[in-house]
Amino acid sequence: MILSKPNHIKIYGHRGARGDLPENTLESFKYLFENNINAYETDILISKDFIPVITHDFRLDPSLTKDNEGNWIEDENIKIYDLTYEELLKFDVGSLNKLSRYGRRFVNQKTLENQKIPKLSELLNLSSKNISENLLINLEIKSTPDEENLTPTPEEMVKLVMQEVNKSTLQNKIIVSSFDWRTLTEMKKLYPEISRAYLTFQQQAGIKIKNTIYNRSPWMSYMPFFENHELPKIIKSQGGEAWHPYHKDITKKLVDISHQENLPVNVWTVNKDYDMLKMVEYGVDGIMTDYPLKLKELCEKENINWF
């Protein structure tokens, strides 16, 4: 797996290419491959019948989910973990309600007919047909220490995900990430051969998550933490192979400290040209974006090497 190349940026399509096509749909990932973007980030949850599925939120999102009659769902509390995969197939996730707060962020996202929440196995199968030297798959396991009964235990989640991964030949193309470091600890214990990236968010108010990094944080498995400059060292001490911070949380100095630890830095989610160029200037290794084609064009226009 090639996580980093000197003087290059790795481009990751975030949830496929959320800015252009419905997020976390197979069509969104096909679009990446068709446009020579060979790295992506995606999210994994578990259905009631223990099937790993590709979707971001613990509950179906009314702003991008229609029922089998084509109406936007209204119930905001339909948990993925409460539904079997067959029940999940009754919902369509190929469009975005542009009147919703979420939809207004992606007004140019195209609508696609008949898009279902994919199984992880389907996405791995698609990826297997598009293997290249630079293929890189970032599987984010969605898990939380803040609320119970949204997922199986971290150990069970890791086993279910790896059951599917091990049916493929993609083990050396995959890096697993999570905000919930308990999950990464289980991955290290059970499958040490799989690369791990440690996700961090240090803003006090996010749209769907708030600060996960503080002294004795449950997200960090209650580790001591006092100073920002310690973060790359802590991740390296856990055997992490990459740090995945929110782009507004980092400085050039922090990127330099991370590189001193031989720890690549892949930032999320960077959508504005100005921020993309700032991240390149900081020397990050990879950029996750909802607009991977836009980032590719920007790199080519500015003579920035990418892979």
N, C-alpha and C positions, 0 to 999 in steps of 0.2 A: 504494500500500500504506500502510495506517495502522498503524504500529507502536506509536504512543503517543498518548494523549489526556490533556490536563491533568485531574488529579483523577479519573482513571479507571484501572481495572485491566483488562488484557486476560486473558481466561481461555483457556488452552490445554489441551485434552485430551491427556494424555500417553500415547502409544502407543494412541490412541483414548481409551478410558476404562478403563484396566487394572484399577482397583479394582472395577468393575462387570461388565465383559465381557472375554472373552479378548483379550489384547493384540494389537495390529497385525493384527486381522482386519477384513474389510470391514464386518461387522456392528457392530463397535465404533465405526467411524467414522460409519456410518449413524445410530447411536444419538446421537452428538453433534449431527448436523444435525437430527434429529427433536426434540431438546431445545434448539434455538436456540443451541448452542455452535458458533461459526463459526471457531474456530482450533484447530489440532491440531499435535502434534509426532509425527514417526514416523521410522523408521530404514530405511536402504537398504543392502543388500548385493548382491552380483552372483553369479549362478549360473554353473556351468561353461560353459554356452552363452551367457554374456554378457547375461543378462536381469536388469535391476534388479528386485529383490524386496524386499518389506516384511517385515523381520525384524530382531531386535536383536542376537543373538549370532552370533559367527563360526561357531559349531558348534550343531547342533540341541540344544536343552535338554531332557534327559530328564524334567524336572518338568512340561513342558507339551506334550510331543510323543508321539503314539501311532503305532504302525506300522499297516499296512493290515489287520491282524487285530484292531486295537483294544487292543493291549497297549502299556504304557509302554515306550518304547525304553530300553535299558540302556547302550548305547555312548555315551560322553560325547565322542567324538572324530569325529563325523560332520560334516565341514566343509561349509558351504553352497557354497563355491567348488568343491568336488569333485563336486557333483551337478548334473545338468541340471535344467531346470525341470520336465520330465516326471517325473524321479525325485523331486523335492521334493513333487510332487502326491500321492505315495503316503503322505505323512504327514498326520496330523490335528492341528491346533493349537487345537481348540475347547474344551479343558478344562485344568484345572490339578490336579496331584496334591497334594491338601491335606495329605498326610502328609510331603511334601518340605519342606526348609527354605524354599525359595522360595514354595511353595504356602501355607505357614502365614502368610505376610505378607498374603495376599489371600483370606481364608477365605470372604468373601461374593461372590467372583467367580462369576457364573453360568456354567454349561456350555452350549455350543451345539453342535449336531450338524453334522458334515461341514464343518468349517472348514479351508481350505487356506491356505498362505502365499500372499498375493496378489502379483501383479506390480505394480510402480509404475504401469504404464499403467492398470490397473484402478482403482487409488485415485484417480488424476488424473481418470479418466472419471467416477467417483462425485462428485468435488469439482466438476467442471464442471457437473454437474446441480444443484449447490447454491451457485451463485455469489451472493454478496451484497457489499455495500459493505465489510463488515468481515471477509470471508473472508481468512484468513491461514494459509498452509501452511508449516510448518517441516520441511524435509527434512534429517534428519541423515545425512550420509554416514559410514558406519562404516569406519574405516581405522585402521591402527596402524603406528607405526614400530618396534614392539617384536618383531614376529614376521613372518616372510615367508610367502608363499604362502597367505595367508588371503583376499586380494582381488587384483584387478589393481592396477597402479600408480595413484597418485593422479590422474595425467593421464588414464589410460584410464577410471577410474571416473567422473570428471567428464564426460567425453565421452559415456559410456553413459547416465548420468542425464539429461544435457541433450538427448540424442537423443529421449528420451521427453517431457521437459518441452516441447520445441519442437514436438511434435506437438499439444500442447494450446494453449489460449489463456490459460494461467494464469501466464505469466511474471511479471506484475506483482503476483501474489498469493503468490509464493514467496520464502522466505528460506532459504538453504542454510546449515547449520551443521556443524561437526565439531570433535572434540577434536584431530584431526590437522591442524594448520594448513597442512601441505604441500598438502592437498586444497583449502583455501581460497585458497592462493596460485595454484594451477592454475585455479581458478574465476575468480579476478580476471584472470588472464592471458588466458584463452580466452573467457570470457563476462562481461565487466566490468559488463554491464547487470543481472546477477542479484545481488540483495542477499545479503550474507554476515553470519553471526553467529558469534562466536568462543566456543566452549565451553571452560570451565575447571573443574578440580577440584583442590582444594588440601588434601584430607585425606590423611593418610599411609596409611590402610587403608580402601579401599572394598570393596564386595561383588564388583564385577567390574572395577574400575579403581582405580589409586592415583594419587597426586599427579602432575599433568601440567605444573605450572607451577613452574619453577625455572631458575636461570641455565644457559643453553645446553641447555635441554631439547630432545630430538628432537621432542617434540610441538609445540613452539613454533618449529620450524625452526631450532633452535640459537641463538635470539636471546638477547642479554644481558638479564638480569632480576635486580633486586636488592631492590626494595621493592614491597609490595602496591599502594601508591597509584599506581605507574607503569602498572598493568595496563590501566586504561581508556585511557590515553594511547597505549600500545603498540598496542592494538586499533584505536584511531582512526587511528593512523599507517599501519596496514595497509589502511585503507579500510573497516574494519568498520562495519556499520550497526546492530549490536546486540552486547551482551555477554550471554552466557548462563552465569552462574556457578552453582555448587551453592549452595543457599540458606544453608547453614551457614557458607559462606566469606565472606559479605559483612557489612558494617556500614552504618549510615545514612551515615556519612562517605564510604565508598566509592561508595555510590549517588549522593551529592551530587557527588563528583569526576567520576563518569561523566557525569552530567547537565551539568556544566560543559563537558564535551567534546562535548555534544549526542549522547551515546551512550545509547540506551535500555537498560535492564537487565531481562532476562527470566530469572527464577530457576527452578530445577528441584530436585528434584521435591517439591512441598510438599503434604503430605497431612493434617496435623493442623490443627485450627481455630486453635490458639494460634499456630502458625508462619505460617499464612495471614494472620492479623491483624497479626503482627509484620512481615511483608513489606510489607503495606499501609502500616503505620506508617513503615517505612523509605523509602517512596516509590518502590518498584519499578514498572516499567511493565507487566510481564506476569508471570503465575504459571502454571507448568506443573504440573499435578496429575493423579494417577490417579483423582481424584474430582471432575471438573469440575461435576457437578450439585450436589454438596455445597458447593463454593466459590460457585457461583451463589446458592444458598439463603442462605449465610452473608452474602454481599454484600447481598442484599435485606433480610435481617434487621437488618444493621448500618448500612443506608443508605449503602452504598459503591457508587459508580457503577462499572459494568463494561461491557465491550463485547466 
